[in-house]
Amino acid sequence: MSASAAPVTRALAARFYERDTEQVARDLLGAILRCTSPEGVASGRIVETEAYLGEHDLACHAAAGLTARTKWLYGPPGTAYVYFIYGVHWCFNAVTRSAGLPSAVLIRAVEPVEGMELMRTRRGAVRDRDLANGPGKLCAALGITGEVNGMPLRESAIEILQGEPVPDANVAITPRIGITKCAAWPLRWLVADSPWASRTPRHLRHG
């Protein structure tokens, strides 16, 4: 399976992120997440996102308040918030709203665009469609680590670039997955029928 081509455009401005987290999560679909590392450049078209809304959202790290781990979650909009889970995986988030209002969009899956061979090397013997169809997988494929935590998402090693907008008719919305707190909130957006998105649990599928 081959990845789709996408023109390289300019990075999204900080003001793009200084909005309600739900709107940013929706509008990030179709944008290009790009990471530059010593091994090369790898990028992918965002096809799945989840919104995490702040201290009242028990599934959001901000529920624990301001800590050494969460300080960038409270940072300016358009900042990378990257954390380690299960002692195995990195997860990448884009900080939203104004500084001091801790919220972010988790990027859950991308469709490979640039650096496909590099992604294959990093991910090992997996199908192309499984290279980046999960938050930990995409960080491994793109080379995203804690080194980019706190970096601005423009003019740095980690950027989100403008992409082709996704029409509303091609967008599906479900509750977030892989969590137990506030699990019913419909805060997951994905490009409908994209083979590059992570699997939607059967009980959340329509039709």
Buried (B, 14 or more C-beta within 10 A) or exposed (E): EEBEEBEEEEBBEBEBBBBEBBEBBBBBBBBBBBBBBEEBBBBBBBBBBBBBBBBEBBBBBBBEEEEEEBEBBBBBBBBBBBBBEEEEBBBBBBBBBEEEBBBBBBBBBBBBBBBBEBBBEBBEEBEBBBBBBBBBBBBBBBBBBEBBBBBBBBEBBBBBBBBBEBEEEBBBEBBBBBBEEBEEBEBBBBBBEBEBBBEBEEEEEEE
